[in-house]
Structure formats: structure tokens, C-alpha cells
């Protein structure tokens, strides 16, 4: 199973989601490969935002090795799931995805019926609490997503 988590710049939400999914999968002994990317090219090659790194470190998850990249057309065939953090990025992904692609392209918080964790708000322009809230929301979504995939 291969999952790509996607936000706008690939420095806050999607690297956090990648780290959380990898951490939970390892804890559960699941065979999953996770990467993250952004729909925009603002931060290519940069580390995740220091506030994301700190928020996840407090949960025992290290994302400091990740580097931002932009979504590519080949991602839609390399991954089984491409999960967007919000509706705007979902629209961007749906606009660029090839007509015939392998991946399921969905919003991470709304990937199945009767489950709606909503959009993951972009904490970039806010304070530290926004990053804590993001971490907590992504932990709930990630745990449920993995349960859905491996039930």
C-alpha cells in the first residue's frame, strides 16, 4: 500500500500526516509506504516548518528528515491513495490528475461514507496551538484511515 499526503506547500500538514501514518503503521506492524508533497512549488527542498517538527516531536514522531516536493503526474500511478488535506488542494489534484490514473484521490478527512473529520486547517499563519490542533486531528484521521485500509 502506497499513500501520498498532500497540502499546499508540503511543510506543515502533509509532512505531519506522513510522519503520523508511518509511526502508526510501524506500531501496528503494517506494510505501507508513505510520502508527502505539495500542490505548489513554494518550498521545494525545504524542511518541514519548525512548528510541525516540534508538534510531532512531542508525540515521539520525527519528521526532520523530510524535504518538501511538489506533486508530479507520475505520483498518480505510483501511489494507491493520494489524500488531500483540504478541499482546495483536492480540486487542484483533480485538475492535474491524468484521466486514467491508478490512485484514489480523496480528501483525507472524508475518504469514506459516514466518517467526516473535515478539512485539516492550514496552521502556517497561526501560532503553536494551531500546530497542536493539526497534530491531534491528523492523528485521529490517520488512525481511522489505517483501520479502514487494513480491516
Secondary structure as GFF3:
##gff-version 3
##sequence-region A 1 151
A	DSSP	beta_strand	2	7	.	.	.	ID=ss1
A	DSSP	alpha_helix	13	28	.	.	.	ID=ss2
A	DSSP	beta_strand	33	38	.	.	.	ID=ss3
A	DSSP	alpha_helix	50	57	.	.	.	ID=ss4
A	DSSP	alpha_helix	75	78	.	.	.	ID=ss5
A	DSSP	beta_strand	81	84	.	.	.	ID=ss6
A	DSSP	alpha_helix	87	96	.	.	.	ID=ss7
A	DSSP	beta_strand	104	107	.	.	.	ID=ss8
A	DSSP	three_ten_helix	108	110	.	.	.	ID=ss9
A	DSSP	alpha_helix	128	150	.	.	.	ID=ss10
###
